[in-house]
Amino acid sequence: MKRKEEKLTLYRKGKLTLISIEDIMLKDIYTNLETELSRFIKRDIIKRHCPNCGIELDKRF
C-alpha cells in the first residue's frame, strides 16, 4: 500500500493520472480498459491503424 501511495504522489507531481486495473477487470480487459480511458480520452479523436502497414482503417474495423 505504501508503494501505491508513492506512485500516486509521483503521478500527481507530474500531473498524470493513474488508472487502477482490478483483478475482476482482467476478465474482459478490452471493454473495461476502454471505459476507464474514455473518461480521459475522447473516442472521436482515436483513429485505428493497421498494425502491419500503418494505414488508417475505416469504420468497419
C-alpha positions in Angstrom: 0.0 0.0 0.0 2.9 2.3 0.7 4.2 1.8 -2.8 0.9 2.7 -4.3 0.9 5.9 -2.3 4.3 6.8 -3.6 3.2 6.2 -7.1 0.1 8.4 -6.6 2.2 11.2 -5.3 4.6 11.0 -8.2 1.8 10.9 -10.7 0.2 14.0 -9.1 3.6 15.7 -9.2 3.8 15.1 -12.9 0.1 16.0 -13.4 -0.6 12.4 -14.7 -3.4 10.1 -13.9 -3.0 6.6 -12.6 -5.7 4.2 -13.8 -6.2 1.3 -11.5 -7.0 -2.1 -13.0 -8.6 -4.6 -10.6 -8.3 -8.3 -10.9 -12.0 -8.7 -11.9 -11.4 -6.2 -14.7 -8.9 -8.6 -16.4 -11.7 -11.0 -17.3 -12.8 -8.6 -20.1 -9.9 -6.2 -20.3 -10.7 -4.6 -23.6 -14.1 -3.2 -22.7 -13.1 -2.4 -19.1 -10.0 -0.5 -20.3 -12.0 1.3 -22.9 -14.5 2.6 -20.3 -11.7 3.6 -18.0 -9.8 5.5 -20.7 -13.0 7.1 -22.1 -13.0 9.4 -19.0 -9.7 11.0 -20.1 -9.6 10.5 -23.9 -12.4 11.3 -26.4 -13.2 8.3 -28.6 -13.7 10.6 -31.6 -10.1 11.5 -31.6 -8.8 7.9 -31.6 -8.2 6.5 -35.1 -7.5 2.9 -35.8 -4.5 1.9 -37.8 -3.3 -1.4 -39.4 -0.6 -2.9 -37.2 1.3 -4.2 -40.2 1.3 -1.4 -42.7 0.1 1.6 -40.6 -2.6 2.8 -42.9 -5.8 4.2 -41.2 -8.7 1.7 -41.1 -12.2 2.7 -41.9 -15.2 2.4 -39.6 -15.8 -1.3 -40.2 -12.8 -2.3 -38.1 
